[in-house]
Amino acid sequence: MESSSSTNSNKNTGLKIALGILLALFIGTGFYTSKLYNEKKENEATLTKEKQLVMTDLNNMAKQYDIAISENKVANEDLIDARNRIQNLMDSLKISQNSVNSLWNYKKKYLSLQEEMNVLLAENDKLKVENSLLASSLDSTNVKLAERNMFTDSLLVQNTELATVVENAAVLQTVGLKAFGVIERSSGKLIPTERARRSDKIRICYTVAKNTLVGAGDKELYVQVLDPKDNVLGANEQIQFGETVLNYSIVSKFNYENRNLNICEFVSPRGEFAEGRYTVNVYNKKELVSSTEFTLE
């Protein structure tokens, strides 16, 4: 009887020990699982916060580009392209998974874009200063200076394009074609302007380059001015060369004396000038010899 009682007592003690071990393991496992869960939540919160910081940095960068683009009268394609790439990166970041590797890749891309932005905005600031100085210095004196500069430019072009002159032989060529809107004062003074509504006329200036193979005498070139809707301004008359029909705005008639000759013409609107990009072409008969564009706002 005593032996049986002792055996039962031992069994109970062993069971209690086993239950104690199982309970300790259960508690330990629960604690470890809880710790892992909390760490996961903390990591997710940290990654979410870091992701938001990167998103904020990208958004601030995009705003800087927006300001730079809005300050340009003619949008800089490099600025627009960089702004689009930032937007694409922001869109991608919004739907990306929260992971260390993913976030690090976005940070590297952001740093690369930051370096690029510093360069582009510095160049943009330089251009704004140059444009501001140029705009403030455009007056009647500079118009005369531009005419003298066109003569100098024509000499430089002759040296660099000698092969073209020889190839075209006895054909007159024009260089330094420039066109812009002008305000005409009652005194006859001309003031350059980029405003469509303020423009009274369009002034077209170019240089007939010296070509000793062309005989001296009376010559003519045809100037064609197209408005933003490709309408021909000025006289809008037609002339036919073989099978080619040319609509022109004005005929430049001049006496050619085998030397560089500066020529300026004026074209008036039919009503008011429209806002937009204008094209000016100069033809020697049916051959296009020079072309340029300008914008009236």
Stockholm file with secondary structure:
# STOCKHOLM 1.0

chainA/1-297         MESSSSTNSNKNTGLKIALGILLALFIGTGFYTSKLYNEKKENEATLTKEKQLVMTDLNNMAKQYDIAISENKVANEDLIDARNRIQNLMDSLKISQNSVNSLWNYKKKYLSLQEEMNVLLAENDKLKVENSLLASSLDSTNVKLAERNMFTDSLLVQNTELATVVENAAVLQTVGLKAFGVIERSSGKLIPTERARRSDKIRICYTVAKNTLVGAGDKELYVQVLDPKDNVLGANEQIQFGETVLNYSIVSKFNYENRNLNICEFVSPRGEFAEGRYTVNVYNKKELVSSTEFTLE
#=GR chainA/1-297 SS CHHHHHHHHHHHHHHHHHHHHHHHHHHHHHHHHHHHHHHHHHHHHHHHHHHHHHHHHHHHHHHHHHHHHHTCSSCCHHHHHHHHHHHHHHHHHHTSCCCHHHHHHHHHHHHHHHHHHHHHHHHHHHHHHHHHHHHHHCSHHHHHHHHHHHHHHHHHHHHHTHHHHHHHCSCCCEEEEEEEEEEECTTSCEEEECCTTTCSEEEEEEEECCCTTSCCEEEEEEEEEECTTCCBCTTCEEEEETTEEEEESEEEEEEECSSCEEEEEEECCSSSCCSEEEEEEEEETTEEEEEEEEEEC
#=GC SS_cons         CHHHHHHHHHHHHHHHHHHHHHHHHHHHHHHHHHHHHHHHHHHHHHHHHHHHHHHHHHHHHHHHHHHHHHTCSSCCHHHHHHHHHHHHHHHHHHTSCCCHHHHHHHHHHHHHHHHHHHHHHHHHHHHHHHHHHHHHHCSHHHHHHHHHHHHHHHHHHHHHTHHHHHHHCSCCCEEEEEEEEEEECTTSCEEEECCTTTCSEEEEEEEECCCTTSCCEEEEEEEEEECTTCCBCTTCEEEEETTEEEEESEEEEEEECSSCEEEEEEECCSSSCCSEEEEEEEEETTEEEEEEEEEEC
//
